[in-house]
């Protein structure tokens, strides 16, 4: 079996899917790419048993066949080969010989029959959405996903489908992000939880443009197709907490503040906070916000004042500065609105202006004030 492929085209495509592969996996075959040649198309598949990614590349080939090639050595060699056609020759014992203009390289492949079978999209429900839409949703929610394996439902992003649109929710019990899009027509009311790893992989490969993605799902798997790239992942089999009950409906005090200035002030003041809590106390009086942080163990202290527009009673409330900084990064407008009520109730952060067909709401739980 023999085929010819452009070295740079192959490298670019393999780098897109190489993030699936885990190092030091229990099954050595999972450290390989599966190459499938059919007519003038090469399909390359990578998997970690939970997530499968595949890409298709145009090649020159007379016959068809399959072989597994170790991913690391193939990627390392392609990175150092300048753009040129490469000839891959595979013998019956799965030995792979790669011939370039000036060199010849040999690597031992493996039997493709040992490569795990991928899930098939049977009885799927389908919908389409813009690539930039899914990319924005991932960027705005993934930072709030929990890393606590004891609460599996929170280790992914909750997709809530409706005929009117789609809502993405992520929470780690200390903060919550809800992002909705109304320009997506889903076939029916449904919901599922997508793990963090495949979402990070999509984040790396999806273009920020109007390309159409096809998204299909079954009871256990999600399938995302964009052009020649396809991702399949196992969904998290757990019940997502009822997030609607934790979002306060009556936070009467509203503070409007310059997003970047607030974010930078938090960065400066949080340097002096306790490293385990990152606590920064916000004192709002009139149209002035005071930020204060201290670490009693080291006698560190930081204070700053800044202007804001505030409608409400004077209030002192403390938050984890790291959480606030990440959330402010997701808002992207010049100003944000912070809705508050008491020092023990969750604060809500919203962009001052919402994009058309989008709605972003971020919730953060307060910390006990250091007396």
Secondary structure, 3 states (H helix, E strand, C coil): CEEEEEHHHHHHHHHHHHHHCCCCCCCHHHHEEEEEEECCEEEEEEECCCEEEEEEEECEECCCEEEEEEHHHHHHHHHCCCCCEEEEEECCCCEEEEECCCCEEEEECECHHHCCCCCCCCCCEEEEEEHHHHHHHHHHHHHHCCCCCCCHHHHEEEEEEECCEEEEEEECCCEEEEEEECCCCCCCCEEEEEEHHHHHHHHHHCCCCCCEEEEEECCCEEEEEECCEEEEEEECCCCCCCHHHHCCCCCCEEEEEEHHHHHHHHHHHHCCCCCCCCEEEEEEECCEEEEEEEEHHHCEEEEEEEECEEECCCEEEEEEHHHHHHHHHHHCCCEEEEEECCCCCCEEEEECCCCCCEEEEEEECCECCCC
